[in-house]
Amino acid sequence: MENHGGRSPGGRRRRTQAERDAITVEIGYALGTAAFAAALLFGAVAGPVFAFDLTGGARRALLVSGAVGAVVLFAARVVIVLVRFGRGAGGQPSQPGRTSPDS
């Protein structure tokens, strides 16, 4: 059985190489910006531990809160970027200068 007509067996359209490349770039962008933001947050929260040579409970609290915040920020950033990319595929008007399909 050959698949003619550009549809996969599940009935969905196959992605073009350009679409696959765009998805790959967007995933890389999401991961890169998320890692950068998480590192900045961790450095801002846990930085005083190293700058002021803190010990005991304060040290542990800052390190744990910095790590937890960085993980949460990383995950949130990846999800936000990828969801925005997924929604943006149909968001452009079909003709330049037009704001909606009805205009």
TATA-V391659 format. One record per backbone hydrogen bond with DSSP energy under -0.5 kcal/mol. NH is the residue of the N-H (numbers start at 1). CO is the residue of the C=O. If there is no record, write none. Layout:
# TATA-V391659
((NH & CO) (NH & CO))
This chain:
# TATA-V391659
((4 & 2) (8 & 12) (11 & 8) (14 & 6) (20 & 16) (21 & 17) (22 & 18) (23 & 19) (24 & 20) (25 & 21) (26 & 22) (27 & 23) (28 & 24) (29 & 25) (30 & 26) (31 & 27) (32 & 28) (33 & 29) (34 & 30) (35 & 31) (36 & 32) (37 & 33) (38 & 34) (39 & 35) (40 & 36) (41 & 37) (42 & 38) (43 & 39) (44 & 40) (45 & 41) (46 & 42) (47 & 43) (49 & 46) (50 & 46) (50 & 47) (51 & 47) (52 & 48) (54 & 49) (58 & 55) (59 & 55) (60 & 56) (61 & 57) (62 & 58) (63 & 59) (64 & 60) (65 & 61) (66 & 62) (67 & 63) (68 & 64) (69 & 65) (70 & 66) (71 & 67) (72 & 68) (73 & 69) (74 & 70) (75 & 71) (76 & 72) (77 & 73) (78 & 74) (79 & 75) (80 & 76) (81 & 77) (82 & 78) (83 & 79) (84 & 80) (85 & 81) (86 & 82) (87 & 83) (88 & 84) (89 & 85) (90 & 87) (91 & 88) (98 & 95) (103 & 100))
